[in-house]
Amino acid sequence: MLTAKEEKFSVNVFSGMTLTDAYKDAYDAENMKDETIYVKASNLIKKDKIRIRVQELREKANNEAIMSAIDRKKWLTKVIKGDIKENEIKEADISTKIKAIDTLNKMDGEYIEKLKLSSDDDKPFEVNIKVVE
C-alpha cells in the first residue's frame, strides 16, 4: 500500500516528470538541496512498490487506449447508421459502409468459404471452412 505522497510521486513519474520534479511536487522538499532531492527520488523509484505502481499506471493507460472488440463493433455500427460523419459534415459513402459491414462480418466469423476439392479418383466433394480471425 502506498502513502499519498508515494502515490503522487508515482503518478508524477508516470506522467513524464523528471524524478527530481516528481519528488519536489509530492514531498516537502523546499529546504532541500537539489542533490539531496535527486538521491531521495532515485532511492524512491528503486522501491518495488513504486516501480510496480508506475507499471500499473502504464498498463492501465495502454489498455484504455485500445478499443475492445465491442467498442470497435459499436463504432463500425455507428459508421453504417450514419451517426459518424466524414469530416464532421457528410455521412459515410456506401463504399465505406460496405467495408464497415464486411469488417463486422469478419469479426463475428460470419463468412464461410466453400472450396471444391477433388480426390485421386476425381470424385468432387465440398469442405466448409469457417474463417475465424
C-alpha positions in Angstrom: 0.0 0.0 0.0 1.3 3.4 -1.0 1.2 6.5 1.1 -0.5 9.6 -0.5 2.9 11.1 -1.2 4.2 7.8 -2.8 1.1 7.7 -5.0 1.6 11.3 -6.1 5.3 10.6 -6.8 4.3 7.5 -8.9 1.7 9.4 -10.8 4.1 12.2 -11.5 6.8 9.8 -12.8 4.1 8.1 -15.0 3.1 11.5 -16.4 6.6 12.2 -17.5 8.1 14.4 -14.9 11.7 14.0 -14.0 12.4 12.1 -10.8 13.6 15.3 -9.1 10.5 17.3 -10.2 8.2 14.4 -9.3 9.7 14.3 -5.8 9.5 18.1 -5.3 5.8 18.0 -6.3 5.0 15.1 -4.0 7.1 15.8 -0.9 8.1 18.8 1.2 11.4 19.5 -0.4 11.5 23.2 -0.2 14.5 23.4 2.1 16.5 20.5 0.5 19.4 20.8 -1.8 18.9 19.6 -5.4 21.5 16.8 -4.9 19.6 15.5 -1.8 16.3 15.6 -3.7 17.8 13.6 -6.6 19.2 11.0 -4.2 15.9 10.6 -2.4 14.0 10.4 -5.7 16.4 7.9 -7.1 16.1 5.7 -4.0 12.3 6.0 -4.0 12.0 4.9 -7.7 14.0 1.8 -6.8 11.4 0.6 -4.3 9.4 -2.3 -5.7 6.1 -0.9 -4.7 6.8 2.4 -6.5 8.1 0.6 -9.7 5.1 -1.7 -9.7 2.6 1.2 -9.3 4.2 3.1 -12.2 4.0 0.0 -14.3 0.3 -0.5 -13.3 -0.4 3.1 -14.4 1.3 2.4 -17.8 -0.6 -0.8 -18.4 -3.9 0.8 -17.4 -3.3 3.7 -19.9 -2.4 1.2 -22.6 -5.5 -0.9 -22.0 -7.8 2.1 -22.0 -6.2 3.4 -25.2 -7.1 0.2 -27.1 -10.6 -0.3 -28.3 -12.2 -3.6 -27.2 -13.9 -5.7 -29.8 -17.3 -4.5 -28.6 -16.2 -0.9 -28.9 -14.9 -1.5 -32.4 -18.2 -3.1 -33.3 -20.2 -0.2 -31.9 -18.1 2.3 -33.8 -18.5 0.4 -37.1 -22.2 0.2 -36.5 -22.3 4.0 -36.0 -20.5 4.4 -39.3 -23.0 2.2 -41.0 -26.0 4.0 -39.5 -24.6 7.4 -40.4 -24.0 8.5 -36.8 -20.3 9.1 -37.5 -19.7 11.7 -40.2 -16.7 12.1 -42.6 -15.1 15.4 -41.9 -17.9 16.1 -39.4 -20.2 17.0 -42.4 -21.4 14.2 -44.5 -22.4 10.6 -43.9 -20.0 7.9 -44.9 -20.5 6.8 -48.5 -21.8 3.4 -49.5 -18.4 2.0 -50.1 -17.2 2.9 -46.6 -20.4 1.4 -45.1 -19.9 -1.8 -47.1 -16.3 -2.0 -45.8 -17.6 -1.5 -42.2 -20.2 -4.3 -42.7 -17.5 -6.5 -44.1 -15.2 -5.8 -41.2 -18.1 -6.6 -38.7 -18.8 -9.8 -40.5 -15.2 -10.9 -40.3 -15.1 -10.0 -36.6 -18.2 -12.1 -36.0 -16.9 -15.1 -38.2 -19.9 -14.8 -40.5 -18.1 -15.8 -43.6 -17.9 -19.4 -44.8 -15.6 -20.3 -47.6 -16.5 -23.1 -49.9 -13.6 -24.9 -51.6 -14.1 -27.5 -54.2 -11.5 -30.3 -53.9 -11.1 -33.5 -55.8 -9.7 -36.8 -54.7 -7.4 -39.1 -56.7 -10.4 -40.8 -58.1 -11.7 -37.3 -59.4 -14.9 -37.5 -57.3 -15.6 -34.0 -56.2 -16.5 -33.1 -52.6 -17.1 -29.9 -50.6 -15.5 -28.7 -47.4 -16.9 -25.8 -45.5 -14.4 -23.8 -43.6 -15.4 -21.0 -41.3 -12.8 -18.2 -41.2 -12.0 -17.1 -37.7 -9.8 -14.0 -37.4 
